[in-house]
Structure formats: structure tokens, C-alpha cells
């Protein structure tokens, strides 16, 4: 199929191609598909399943929790603890997925009459995942059952020590597993290597999604035991706002059940039932109901800021508090920490970019530096991946010669599996993750060897991913077609995110009327068509790229096509549409 508008090399050096898959064969004379149908088909939905995907519901996509290994065993043990009045601790990770997973179980258990204790490790002092010391200490302080969420799949030593101390541990995780599993009372993880078919098909769930399934299994067990004969059964669906936040913030693929989680969770969030989320939305200056984009770029980063540069438990406390004043205070603190995180991130990003420029011949960027804050390396790795179009790992080295690393990958390159393999070969002290992201601990003197290992293992996959690189387009419109009505029509096939990409629109031909640099390296431009209709555009972090330089220096007489995502701009109460640019190409 020829490139869109015959653009084989854009300003950013890529062809433009239609996103639609192989032609959907229909009878001649059939009624043309509406825009929503076209968008769903282009994202791989079979025509027979269109109705199910137009309005994704939990009922349509929810599997029987029992298909997962150890799910029934975990639910029975948790039910025993609820009915027996045992002390329960919930051990979470310090990111949004960990905070939301912990908060979901704590709120559910609270509704069941159990005050579970949250425990979030300090990122700098304790590191990722359950430690032997923490689990044993929780047991000594009274916890007879510990549920780890978003961590634990590789905590061999810690779980063995917990068992020796007489503490039962249920692991609820989604990270990649090794063939051998740690000793736990139950280990629920769709990415266990011994999962089959139905369960393995849910490997894209975030940990909070797995926790939701455990919650459903727990309620089913308690229902069968008659626990709700004299008390109301909690509405698990009321916690979907938390599930939606964790799913989007963890960049989980929005397909199947995840898309239903987010679609329904946004409806729950709009009702404002969780006072912590409401306070956080206010601190984020949101004046309308949050969207999926807001979860990823406004609410999620603020909760993450607590674990990155502040107190690790702020996110869980915010999501589980029943005190409105406390919620506002925590939200304000998270907003302040987010600003602090941005300042730290900017310094680390600049130094990491300088290091990455010396690796132009490497398939995977590995940037390491002394004094970098471990709390921002994941964000910086994501920035490097975007800038260089390759997987990137950023490692913060401390004064003891130990590095904490975080990586982000590109589609088609399984970074988590590579990190696990490097750990198996003795290159890493610890490591794990999933295809698009990974974390690790490494000795400073092994960084170079680790980079060589990744080069040997991933060079071919990275090259294949680069060969298949193209800007995928959903529609072409005239400049006057970028309107709020178009944005509303496009949103009907949402919510959008990882694995369910927002529609990309090409508009033009246009000429650049005005362009300037704003904020932290962003570029704002006004372009106009031959009919005089203008479009406001924004190119984030592109001021110093080929795209930014072209827009700033474009001759007034030359026309171009612009490609990006149509968005609503409701600044100062006035609603209009603008285009968030991904690329551009000369039209003549």
C-alpha cells in the first residue's frame, strides 16, 4: 500500500501509512462505516465484536478469577483472615500501580470490617520489593497474613524468611516470572510461565487489575460462606476509579479488560466518591471530570512524586483517607513534590542525554551517572527512548558503587525478558520487569558489560522495530475540520492509551502563520489553510528537533501537511480544538 499522501519521508524521517489493517471485505453497495466503526476496525476489532468494544463493560471482558493459578487458594486464605479477625498487612510498591493496588485491597477489607495495615517501602532506604527484614518485622508486629501487591514475584529470600517466621504471604503481581517461583502461600500473576491460554491472555493487566480480580474472588468465597447474611456486601465496582488510575499510570495496554477498567473507572471517578482523588484533581487544577490523559499526565505523576522524591506512603494515604482536610493536605504536598521532581528530573535528563549522545551506534542506550536521583530515572529513561527512538536504561550510581536502574522500551523489544536474562547470567544484583519497562540493581563495574550484553541480545529486535517505524494515520481533514465536534466523534472509540492509540489526524495543506518556543522546550504554532481557516498546534518537547526547527523556519510561501492528535482546548472557559503535533511533511 502506498504511503499516505505519498509521504515516504517526513520531516522526522519516517513514512506515513494508514493504521487500518487488511481491508475489511464487505459487499458492494454496503453502507459506509461510521467514524467510530472505522477506528475500532483499525485497532484490530473484529466486525462481529464491534458492539462489545463500542462501550467496553466489565461484564463483557471480566474472566472467571479462578482461571488464574493460586487465585482460589489466595481468596480462601484471605477469607479465612477476614472471618477469623486476623491481622493483615498489605505490602505495596512505591509507584502508582503499587499505591492503587494497596489502596484497593485496604478499602475493600475496610468495607469487610478489617483494618488492614499498609506498608510501602522507602525507595532510597529499602529499594524495590519486599525485604526479609520488612516481612519478618511485620510478622513480629502481629501480621499473620501479608499480601504483596505489584511486587514479590522474585522475592525468593524475603518470602523464604517470612515462611520461617510463620507468616503467610500472598503475592499479587504482574511482572515477569522465572521458571522457579519463590515460596509463598499463593502467587497470583498472569505472567507466571505455567499459566495457560485464558489466564496468560491477561498478561497485560497492571497489578491493580490483578488485585481487582482477587477482590472479586474474595467476595465470591465470602458470599458462599454466608458472610453477607447480616451485613451489606461491598460494591467492588465502586473501586474502579482506583483501578483506572493504576492501569493508565502503569502504561498497561488498554485492550480487553483494561480498556473496560478505564472506561468504567472514569465514570466512577466523575462521581467524586473517593475524596482523595477529588482533592488530587483540585490540586492538579482540573476543572472538569478527569480523562484517561489526565490520569497519565496529571494525577499519576503527582502520586508517583511521593514515592520518587517524598514519603513513599503518601499515595496510599491519599487514596484511603476518609478525612477531607487530610486529603487536601496530602494532595497539596504531592503537588509540591511533583514540582520538585520536575526540577530534579531536568538536571538528570540533561546529563543523561549528554551521555547518550556518545552511544549513537548502540541499539540500547545505557546512561549511568553518579549523584542522579533514583526517583526520576524511570521518567528520564522514557524521555531518552522518545528522543532517540531506542530502548533506554538510566542508572543512578551511589557512593558505594551500586547502581539503581530503570528502563523503557519500544514496541517489539522485550526489555523485561532481557533484564531477567542478564540477572541469570550474573550481570545484575537484581532485576525484572515486563516488555516495555524494567528495573534493576547493578554493581558500577558491571555497567559496561551489561551494555554489551544488551547489544548482543537486542540489536536485531531493535533493528526490526526501526525498520517497521512509520507514522500511522487514521484520517485526513481540511484545516477547518479540526473542531470540537471532530474531537467528540473521535473520543467515542476511546478511552485511548498504550495499545489502543489515540487517532492521528493529518490536516492541510497549511502554511505556518506564527511559531514560537514556549515552556520547557515546547513549540506552539498557528497554521492556516488556503481557505484562511487556522489551526492552533503544539509540539511538545520538539523545539530543538527537526520538526521544531522546520516550523520555526518555514517559509511563508511553502505549504505542508501536519499530523497529530486533535484535542479540546478549554483554556479560560472557551472551548476550541487544537492539534498536538507528532510530525509534518512538505506538501509542495
Secondary structure by P-SEA (a helix, b strand, c coil): ccccccccccccbbbbbbccccccccccccccccaaaaaaaaaccccccccccccccccccccccccccaaaaaaaaaaaaaaaccbbbbbbcccaaaaaaaaaaaaaaaaaccbbbbbbcccccccccccaaaaaaaaaacccbbbbccccccaaaaaaaaaaabbbbbbbccccccccccccccccccccccccccccccccccaaaaaaaaaaaaaaaaaaacccccccccccccaaaaaaaaaaaacccccaaaaaaaaaaaaaaaacccaaaaaaaaaaccccccccccccccaaaaaaaaacccccaaaaaaaccccaaaaaaaaaaaaaaaaaaaaaaaaaaaaaaaaaaaaccccbbbbbbcccccccaaaaaaaaaaacccbbbbbbbccccbbbbbbcccccccaaaaaaaaaaaccccccccccccccccccccaaaaaaaaaaaccaaaaaaaaaacccccccccccccccaaaaaaaacccccccccccbbbbbccccccbbbbcccbbbbbcccccccbbbbbbbccccccaaaaaaaccccccccccbbbbbbbbcccccbbbbbcccccccc
